[in-house]
Each structure stands twice: as C-alpha cells, then as structure tokens.
Amino acid sequence: MYLGALELDILLGDVHSLKEKRSHIRPVLAELRRFGVSVAETGEHDLYRRSTLAVAVVAPDFEHVRDILDTCERLVAQRPELDLLSTRRRLFGPED
C-alpha cells in the first residue's frame, strides 16, 4: 500500500469576497474528487485571494499514486482562474 499527499498553494485571480472565493474553489474540489482522491481546502480560509488545497490518495503501487497526483496537479495548473504558486508532494510506502 502506498500513500500520496499533495499540497497546492493557489492564488485566485479577480476575487473580491470569501463567497466569490468559494464559488471558484468548490468546482475545483468536485473535479479533483472524480479521480478517487480525498481533497479539502486546508489553509488560507480567511484570505479571499489565496487558498491551500490538500489532496490525498491510497493505491496498491507507487506508479499509480504518482500518476494520480500528477493528474491532480495538472488539472489545477490548467485552470485559467487560478495561479498555482507552489506544490509540495509526499509519498509513503510500506517501508515507511
């Protein structure tokens, strides 16, 4: 069993309220969940132009975990209303 975690630091474009921020983040979370991952907004809750998203996945092999996290990162990076500032990835295997 392998575990993967991906943390995404995001800057939102033309957003002027927390309500508007939610309207941008909610569809991204729903789209990421299609890949069978757990995802949540984990930081920057009180800032309306910043967000931190966390993605977690469990799979039977390392390549599958890596592929899913790569797909999730690409999906967020390709969204025109978001600027992906940084990512942090952690992988855990049976020997950890």
N, CA, C and O atoms as a GROMACS GRO file, in nm:
protein
  384
    1MET      N    1   0.084  -0.117   0.000
    1MET     CA    2   0.000   0.000   0.000
    1MET      C    3   0.089   0.124   0.000
    1MET      O    4   0.187   0.132   0.074
    2TYR      N    5   0.053   0.219  -0.084
    2TYR     CA    6   0.126   0.345  -0.094
    2TYR      C    7   0.030   0.462  -0.071
    2TYR      O    8  -0.086   0.458  -0.112
    3LEU      N    9   0.080   0.564  -0.004
    3LEU     CA   10   0.003   0.684   0.024
    3LEU      C   11   0.071   0.802  -0.041
    3LEU      O   12   0.194   0.811  -0.043
    4GLY      N   13  -0.009   0.891  -0.095
    4GLY     CA   14   0.046   1.013  -0.154
    4GLY      C   15  -0.032   1.134  -0.105
    4GLY      O   16  -0.155   1.128  -0.090
    5ALA      N   17   0.040   1.242  -0.081
    5ALA     CA   18  -0.023   1.368  -0.039
    5ALA      C   19   0.034   1.480  -0.124
    5ALA      O   20   0.154   1.486  -0.149
    6LEU      N   21  -0.053   1.568  -0.166
    6LEU     CA   22  -0.015   1.682  -0.250
    6LEU      C   23  -0.076   1.807  -0.189
    6LEU      O   24  -0.197   1.812  -0.164
    7GLU      N   25   0.007   1.907  -0.166
    7GLU     CA   26  -0.041   2.035  -0.114
    7GLU      C   27  -0.020   2.140  -0.222
    7GLU      O   28   0.089   2.155  -0.276
    8LEU      N   29  -0.126   2.213  -0.253
    8LEU     CA   30  -0.126   2.311  -0.362
    8LEU      C   31  -0.152   2.450  -0.304
    8LEU      O   32  -0.255   2.474  -0.241
    9ASP      N   33  -0.059   2.541  -0.327
    9ASP     CA   34  -0.074   2.680  -0.285
    9ASP      C   35  -0.125   2.759  -0.404
    9ASP      O   36  -0.058   2.764  -0.508
   10ILE      N   37  -0.242   2.821  -0.391
   10ILE     CA   38  -0.312   2.881  -0.505
   10ILE      C   39  -0.339   3.028  -0.481
   10ILE      O   40  -0.372   3.069  -0.370
   11LEU      N   41  -0.323   3.106  -0.586
   11LEU     CA   42  -0.364   3.246  -0.589
   11LEU      C   43  -0.481   3.258  -0.684
   11LEU      O   44  -0.472   3.216  -0.799
   12LEU      N   45  -0.591   3.314  -0.636
   12LEU     CA   46  -0.709   3.330  -0.720
   12LEU      C   47  -0.704   3.467  -0.787
   12LEU      O   48  -0.653   3.563  -0.729
   13GLY      N   49  -0.755   3.475  -0.907
   13GLY     CA   50  -0.750   3.598  -0.985
   13GLY      C   51  -0.840   3.708  -0.932
   13GLY      O   52  -0.818   3.760  -0.823
   14ASP      N   53  -0.940   3.742  -1.006
   14ASP     CA   54  -1.028   3.856  -0.978
   14ASP      C   55  -1.136   3.816  -0.878
   14ASP      O   56  -1.252   3.797  -0.916
   15VAL      N   57  -1.098   3.803  -0.750
   15VAL     CA   58  -1.190   3.762  -0.645
   15VAL      C   59  -1.192   3.873  -0.539
   15VAL      O   60  -1.087   3.923  -0.499
   16HIS      N   61  -1.313   3.910  -0.495
   16HIS     CA   62  -1.326   4.023  -0.403
   16HIS      C   63  -1.400   3.990  -0.274
   16HIS      O   64  -1.427   4.079  -0.194
   17SER      N   65  -1.432   3.862  -0.252
   17SER     CA   66  -1.500   3.824  -0.129
   17SER      C   67  -1.478   3.675  -0.102
   17SER      O   68  -1.439   3.600  -0.192
   18LEU      N   69  -1.503   3.634   0.021
   18LEU     CA   70  -1.491   3.492   0.054
   18LEU      C   71  -1.598   3.409  -0.017
   18LEU      O   72  -1.574   3.294  -0.052
   19LYS      N   73  -1.714   3.468  -0.037
   19LYS     CA   74  -1.821   3.398  -0.110
   19LYS      C   75  -1.779   3.371  -0.254
   19LYS      O   76  -1.804   3.263  -0.307
   20GLU      N   77  -1.718   3.468  -0.316
   20GLU     CA   78  -1.669   3.451  -0.453
   20GLU      C   79  -1.555   3.350  -0.458
   20GLU      O   80  -1.543   3.273  -0.553
   21LYS      N   81  -1.471   3.351  -0.355
   21LYS     CA   82  -1.363   3.252  -0.346
   21LYS      C   83  -1.421   3.111  -0.344
   21LYS      O   84  -1.374   3.023  -0.417
   22ARG      N   85  -1.522   3.089  -0.261
   22ARG     CA   86  -1.586   2.957  -0.254
   22ARG      C   87  -1.643   2.915  -0.389
   22ARG      O   88  -1.639   2.797  -0.424
   23SER      N   89  -1.696   3.011  -0.463
   23SER     CA   90  -1.755   2.977  -0.594
   23SER      C   91  -1.648   2.935  -0.694
   23SER      O   92  -1.680   2.867  -0.792
   24HIS      N   93  -1.524   2.972  -0.672
   24HIS     CA   94  -1.414   2.928  -0.758
   24HIS      C   95  -1.353   2.796  -0.710
   24HIS      O   96  -1.315   2.712  -0.790
   25ILE      N   97  -1.345   2.779  -0.578
   25ILE     CA   98  -1.279   2.662  -0.521
   25ILE      C   99  -1.368   2.538  -0.525
   25ILE      O  100  -1.319   2.428  -0.551
   26ARG      N  101  -1.497   2.554  -0.500
   26ARG     CA  102  -1.588   2.441  -0.493
   26ARG      C  103  -1.586   2.354  -0.621
   26ARG      O  104  -1.581   2.231  -0.609
   27PRO      N  105  -1.591   2.412  -0.742
   27PRO     CA  106  -1.586   2.327  -0.862
   27PRO      C  107  -1.451   2.255  -0.879
   27PRO      O  108  -1.447   2.145  -0.934
   28VAL      N  109  -1.344   2.316  -0.834
   28VAL     CA  110  -1.212   2.253  -0.843
   28VAL      C  111  -1.209   2.130  -0.752
   28VAL      O  112  -1.160   2.024  -0.792
   29LEU      N  113  -1.260   2.144  -0.630
   29LEU     CA  114  -1.265   2.031  -0.538
   29LEU      C  115  -1.349   1.918  -0.596
   29LEU      O  116  -1.311   1.801  -0.587
   30ALA      N  117  -1.463   1.951  -0.654
   30ALA     CA  118  -1.551   1.849  -0.713
   30ALA      C  119  -1.482   1.778  -0.830
   30ALA      O  120  -1.494   1.657  -0.845
   31GLU      N  121  -1.411   1.853  -0.911
   31GLU     CA  122  -1.342   1.793  -1.026
   31GLU      C  123  -1.228   1.702  -0.981
   31GLU      O  124  -1.206   1.596  -1.040
   32LEU      N  125  -1.157   1.742  -0.877
   32LEU     CA  126  -1.049   1.657  -0.825
   32LEU      C  127  -1.103   1.527  -0.766
   32LEU      O  128  -1.040   1.422  -0.779
   33ARG      N  129  -1.218   1.533  -0.703
   33ARG     CA  130  -1.277   1.413  -0.642
   33ARG      C  131  -1.312   1.306  -0.745
   33ARG      O  132  -1.324   1.189  -0.710
   34ARG      N  133  -1.327   1.345  -0.871
   34ARG     CA  134  -1.356   1.247  -0.977
   34ARG      C  135  -1.244   1.144  -0.991
   34ARG      O  136  -1.268   1.035  -1.044
   35PHE      N  137  -1.124   1.177  -0.945
   35PHE     CA  138  -1.009   1.087  -0.957
   35PHE      C  139  -0.997   0.992  -0.839
   35PHE      O  140  -0.897   0.920  -0.828
   36GLY      N  141  -1.096   0.991  -0.750
   36GLY     CA  142  -1.095   0.898  -0.637
   36GLY      C  143  -1.002   0.940  -0.526
   36GLY      O  144  -0.951   0.855  -0.452
   37VAL      N  145  -0.979   1.068  -0.512
   37VAL     CA  146  -0.890   1.120  -0.407
   37VAL      C  147  -0.972   1.188  -0.299
   37VAL      O  148  -1.088   1.224  -0.320
   38SER      N  149  -0.911   1.207  -0.185
   38SER     CA  150  -0.968   1.292  -0.082
   38SER      C  151  -0.907   1.430  -0.100
   38SER      O  152  -0.786   1.442  -0.118
   39VAL      N  153  -0.990   1.533  -0.095
   39VAL     CA  154  -0.940   1.668  -0.117
   39VAL      C  155  -1.016   1.765  -0.028
   39VAL      O  156  -1.135   1.750  -0.003
   40ALA      N  157  -0.943   1.866   0.021
   40ALA     CA  158  -1.004   1.967   0.107
   40ALA      C  159  -0.925   2.096   0.098
   40ALA      O  160  -0.806   2.096   0.066
   41GLU      N  161  -0.993   2.206   0.129
   41GLU     CA  162  -0.923   2.333   0.144
   41GLU      C  163  -0.868   2.334   0.287
   41GLU      O  164  -0.945   2.326   0.383
   42THR      N  165  -0.736   2.343   0.300
   42THR     CA  166  -0.674   2.325   0.431
   42THR      C  167  -0.606   2.450   0.485
   42THR      O  168  -0.553   2.448   0.596
   43GLY      N  169  -0.606   2.557   0.410
   43GLY     CA  170  -0.539   2.676   0.461
   43GLY      C  171  -0.587   2.802   0.394
   43GLY      O  172  -0.658   2.799   0.293
   44GLU      N  173  -0.548   2.915   0.452
   44GLU     CA  174  -0.581   3.048   0.399
   44GLU      C  175  -0.732   3.070   0.392
   44GLU      O  176  -0.782   3.130   0.296
   45HIS      N  177  -0.805   3.022   0.493
   45HIS     CA  178  -0.951   3.033   0.492
   45HIS      C  179  -1.001   3.178   0.500
   45HIS      O  180  -1.109   3.210   0.450
   46ASP      N  181  -0.924   3.263   0.564
   46ASP     CA  182  -0.972   3.400   0.584
   46ASP      C  183  -0.922   3.498   0.477
   46ASP      O  184  -0.959   3.615   0.479
   47LEU      N  185  -0.839   3.452   0.384
   47LEU     CA  186  -0.791   3.536   0.275
   47LEU      C  187  -0.869   3.503   0.149
   47LEU      O  188  -0.879   3.386   0.111
   48TYR      N  189  -0.925   3.603   0.083
   48TYR     CA  190  -1.012   3.573  -0.030
   48TYR      C  191  -0.940   3.551  -0.162
   48TYR      O  192  -1.002   3.505  -0.258
   49ARG      N  193  -0.811   3.583  -0.171
   49ARG     CA  194  -0.739   3.558  -0.297
   49ARG      C  195  -0.639   3.444  -0.287
   49ARG      O  196  -0.570   3.415  -0.385
   50ARG      N  197  -0.628   3.380  -0.171
   50ARG     CA  198  -0.534   3.270  -0.153
   50ARG      C  199  -0.608   3.147  -0.102
   50ARG      O  200  -0.710   3.158  -0.035
   51SER      N  201  -0.553   3.030  -0.136
   51SER     CA  202  -0.609   2.906  -0.088
   51SER      C  203  -0.501   2.799  -0.086
   51SER      O  204  -0.410   2.800  -0.169
   52THR      N  205  -0.512   2.708   0.007
   52THR     CA  206  -0.427   2.590   0.010
   52THR      C  207  -0.518   2.469   0.002
   52THR      O  208  -0.608   2.452   0.085
   53LEU      N  209  -0.494   2.386  -0.098
   53LEU     CA  210  -0.571   2.263  -0.115
   53LEU      C  211  -0.481   2.145  -0.084
   53LEU      O  212  -0.362   2.147  -0.114
   54ALA      N  213  -0.538   2.042  -0.023
   54ALA     CA  214  -0.464   1.919   0.006
   54ALA      C  215  -0.536   1.803  -0.061
   54ALA      O  216  -0.658   1.790  -0.053
   55VAL      N  217  -0.456   1.719  -0.127
   55VAL     CA  218  -0.507   1.601  -0.197
   55VAL      C  219  -0.437   1.480  -0.137
   55VAL      O  220  -0.316   1.482  -0.116
   56ALA      N  221  -0.513   1.374  -0.109
   56ALA     CA  222  -0.456   1.250  -0.056
   56ALA      C  223  -0.510   1.132  -0.135
   56ALA      O  224  -0.627   1.129  -0.174
   57VAL      N  225  -0.424   1.034  -0.157
   57VAL     CA  226  -0.463   0.915  -0.233
   57VAL      C  227  -0.392   0.792  -0.176
   57VAL      O  228  -0.278   0.800  -0.129
   58VAL      N  229  -0.462   0.678  -0.182
   58VAL     CA  230  -0.406   0.549  -0.142
   58VAL      C  231  -0.420   0.457  -0.262
   58VAL      O  232  -0.525   0.452  -0.325
   59ALA      N  233  -0.311   0.383  -0.292
   59ALA     CA  234  -0.315   0.291  -0.407
   59ALA      C  235  -0.221   0.174  -0.381
   59ALA      O  236  -0.134   0.182  -0.294
   60PRO      N  237  -0.237   0.066  -0.456
   60PRO     CA  238  -0.154  -0.053  -0.432
   60PRO      C  239  -0.011  -0.041  -0.484
   60PRO      O  240   0.076  -0.119  -0.443
   61ASP      N  241   0.017   0.055  -0.573
   61ASP     CA  242   0.153   0.069  -0.624
   61ASP      C  243   0.193   0.215  -0.638
   61ASP      O  244   0.109   0.303  -0.654
   62PHE      N  245   0.323   0.238  -0.633
   62PHE     CA  246   0.380   0.372  -0.634
   62PHE      C  247   0.346   0.448  -0.762
   62PHE      O  248   0.314   0.566  -0.756
   63GLU      N  249   0.352   0.382  -0.878
   63GLU     CA  250   0.327   0.448  -1.005
   63GLU      C  251   0.186   0.503  -1.013
   63GLU      O  252   0.164   0.610  -1.068
   64HIS      N  253   0.091   0.430  -0.960
   64HIS     CA  254  -0.047   0.474  -0.962
   64HIS      C  255  -0.066   0.600  -0.877
   64HIS      O  256  -0.136   0.693  -0.917
   65VAL      N  257  -0.005   0.600  -0.760
   65VAL     CA  258  -0.012   0.719  -0.672
   65VAL      C  259   0.049   0.839  -0.744
   65VAL      O  260  -0.010   0.947  -0.747
   66ARG      N  261   0.168   0.820  -0.802
   66ARG     CA  262   0.236   0.929  -0.873
   66ARG      C  263   0.152   0.981  -0.989
   66ARG      O  264   0.140   1.102  -1.008
   67ASP      N  265   0.094   0.891  -1.067
   67ASP     CA  266   0.012   0.932  -1.182
   67ASP      C  267  -0.111   1.012  -1.138
   67ASP      O  268  -0.144   1.112  -1.201
   68ILE      N  269  -0.177   0.970  -1.033
   68ILE     CA  270  -0.295   1.041  -0.986
   68ILE      C  271  -0.258   1.180  -0.935
   68ILE      O  272  -0.327   1.278  -0.965
   69LEU      N  273  -0.150   1.190  -0.858
   69LEU     CA  274  -0.108   1.320  -0.808
   69LEU      C  275  -0.064   1.412  -0.922
   69LEU      O  276  -0.090   1.532  -0.919
   70ASP      N  277   0.003   1.356  -1.023
   70ASP     CA  278   0.041   1.436  -1.141
   70ASP      C  279  -0.083   1.489  -1.212
   70ASP      O  280  -0.087   1.606  -1.252
   71THR      N  281  -0.184   1.405  -1.227
   71THR     CA  282  -0.308   1.446  -1.294
   71THR      C  283  -0.378   1.557  -1.215
   71THR      O  284  -0.426   1.654  -1.274
   72CYS      N  285  -0.382   1.543  -1.084
   72CYS     CA  286  -0.446   1.646  -1.000
   72CYS      C  287  -0.370   1.778  -1.010
   72CYS      O  288  -0.431   1.884  -1.020
   73GLU      N  289  -0.239   1.772  -1.008
   73GLU     CA  290  -0.159   1.894  -1.018
   73GLU      C  291  -0.180   1.963  -1.154
   73GLU      O  292  -0.194   2.085  -1.160
   74ARG      N  293  -0.181   1.884  -1.261
   74ARG     CA  294  -0.204   1.940  -1.395
   74ARG      C  295  -0.341   2.005  -1.406
   74ARG      O  296  -0.356   2.112  -1.465
   75LEU      N  297  -0.442   1.940  -1.349
   75LEU     CA  298  -0.578   1.993  -1.355
   75LEU      C  299  -0.585   2.131  -1.290
   75LEU      O  300  -0.646   2.223  -1.346
   76VAL      N  301  -0.525   2.146  -1.174
   76VAL     CA  302  -0.527   2.275  -1.106
   76VAL      C  303  -0.444   2.378  -1.182
   76VAL      O  304  -0.484   2.493  -1.195
   77ALA      N  305  -0.329   2.337  -1.233
   77ALA     CA  306  -0.241   2.430  -1.306
   77ALA      C  307  -0.305   2.480  -1.435
   77ALA      O  308  -0.275   2.591  -1.479
   78GLN      N  309  -0.393   2.402  -1.496
   78GLN     CA  310  -0.454   2.440  -1.623
   78GLN      C  311  -0.578   2.528  -1.606
   78GLN      O  312  -0.630   2.579  -1.706
   79ARG      N  313  -0.626   2.546  -1.485
   79ARG     CA  314  -0.744   2.629  -1.464
   79ARG      C  315  -0.707   2.776  -1.484
   79ARG      O  316  -0.617   2.825  -1.415
   80PRO      N  317  -0.773   2.846  -1.576
   80PRO     CA  318  -0.735   2.985  -1.605
   80PRO      C  319  -0.762   3.083  -1.492
   80PRO      O  320  -0.697   3.187  -1.484
   81GLU      N  321  -0.856   3.052  -1.404
   81GLU     CA  322  -0.889   3.146  -1.296
   81GLU      C  323  -0.798   3.129  -1.175
   81GLU      O  324  -0.810   3.205  -1.078
   82LEU      N  325  -0.708   3.030  -1.178
   82LEU     CA  326  -0.618   3.003  -1.067
   82LEU      C  327  -0.473   3.015  -1.111
   82LEU      O  328  -0.439   2.982  -1.224
   83ASP      N  329  -0.388   3.063  -1.020
   83ASP     CA  330  -0.244   3.061  -1.040
   83ASP      C  331  -0.186   2.967  -0.936
   83ASP      O  332  -0.198   2.990  -0.816
   84LEU      N  333  -0.124   2.860  -0.983
   84LEU     CA  334  -0.061   2.764  -0.893
   84LEU      C  335   0.076   2.818  -0.854
   84LEU      O  336   0.167   2.823  -0.937
   85LEU      N  337   0.091   2.858  -0.728
   85LEU     CA  338   0.216   2.919  -0.682
   85LEU      C  339   0.321   2.816  -0.646
   85LEU      O  340   0.438   2.832  -0.680
   86SER      N  341   0.280   2.710  -0.576
   86SER     CA  342   0.376   2.606  -0.538
   86SER      C  343   0.302   2.478  -0.505
   86SER      O  344   0.181   2.477  -0.478
   87THR      N  345   0.378   2.370  -0.507
   87THR     CA  346   0.323   2.240  -0.468
   87THR      C  347   0.422   2.171  -0.375
   87THR      O  348   0.543   2.196  -0.380
   88ARG      N  349   0.370   2.086  -0.292
   88ARG     CA  350   0.455   2.002  -0.207
   88ARG      C  351   0.394   1.863  -0.209
   88ARG      O  352   0.274   1.845  -0.187
   89ARG      N  353   0.479   1.765  -0.234
   89ARG     CA  354   0.434   1.628  -0.250
   89ARG      C  355   0.506   1.538  -0.151
   89ARG      O  356   0.626   1.551  -0.127
   90ARG      N  357   0.430   1.446  -0.093
   90ARG     CA  358   0.486   1.347  -0.002
   90ARG      C  359   0.435   1.209  -0.041
   90ARG      O  360   0.316   1.193  -0.068
   91LEU      N  361   0.524   1.112  -0.044
   91LEU     CA  362   0.488   0.974  -0.077
   91LEU      C  363   0.536   0.883   0.035
   91LEU      O  364   0.647   0.896   0.086
   92PHE      N  365   0.449   0.789   0.072
   92PHE     CA  366   0.481   0.694   0.177
   92PHE      C  367   0.457   0.553   0.124
   92PHE      O  368   0.356   0.528   0.059
   93GLY      N  369   0.550   0.463   0.152
   93GLY     CA  370   0.538   0.323   0.109
   93GLY      C  371   0.540   0.228   0.226
   93GLY      O  372   0.540   0.272   0.342
   94PRO      N  373   0.541   0.100   0.199
   94PRO     CA  374   0.537   0.000   0.306
   94PRO      C  375   0.660   0.005   0.397
   94PRO      O  376   0.652  -0.040   0.511
   95GLU      N  377   0.769   0.056   0.350
   95GLU     CA  378   0.890   0.061   0.432
   95GLU      C  379   0.895   0.183   0.523
   95GLU      O  380   0.985   0.193   0.606
   96ASP      N  381   0.801   0.276   0.510
   96ASP     CA  382   0.800   0.397   0.593
   96ASP      C  383   0.731   0.373   0.725
   96ASP      O  384   0.721   0.464   0.807
   0.00000   0.00000   0.00000
